[in-house]
Amino acid sequence: MISAIVLITADVHRIPEVAQEISEIKGIAEVYSVTGDVDLVAVAKVARHEDFADVIADRLNKVEGVLDSRTHIAFRTYSSDDLGAAFALGLDE
């Protein structure tokens, strides 16, 4: 899977509704309501780079209340769970 982090500025009066609608889009793994320069952070996971066009440009950006978004495509994904599983390969418990 290819991951992307999407930083979203939303209409302040619709943040919960925007977050919920985005979370229901196929290809969106998680949506966080955050503090700072943006209102929401979404994690998109797709099989092919071309799929980001459908998930982000054609769906996420068209959710009512999304005012702006910036997408950052991940080169690699690091997770403590993934690293632990990788080091445990071939070892008996």
CORZI-V837039 format. One record per helix or strand of 3 or more residues. SS is the DSSP state (alpha for helix, beta for strand). FROM is the first residue (numbers start at 1). TO is the last residue. Records with the same first field share a line. If there is no record, write none. Layout:
SS->FROM-TO  FROM-TO
This chain:
beta->2-10  28-33  40-46  66-73
alpha->12-23  51-62  80-88
